[in-house]
Amino acid sequence: MVQVTVGNNLKKQKVIVDAKTTLRTVLTDAGVDYTHGVMHLDGASLNPGDMDKTFEDFGITESCFLLNVVKADNA
């Protein structure tokens, strides 16, 4: 089981998931809109196709951060 801190700039939550769960499933279940901003897994940007990989595929077995970071320009 993996403890995932999932969220965005404004809201984060911790969930426990099986290591064979895909990143997309965790984000969808947590209600995180991953279509805007840049997705990060433990601080590293995700590439196209990574959303359907499992935590096990990334070698994550205990805990991680899965965050959508939206950067906005200041006016």
Secondary structure by P-SEA (a helix, b strand, c coil): ccccccccccbbbbbbbcccccaaaaaaaacccccccccccccccccccccccccccccccccbbbbbbbbbbcc
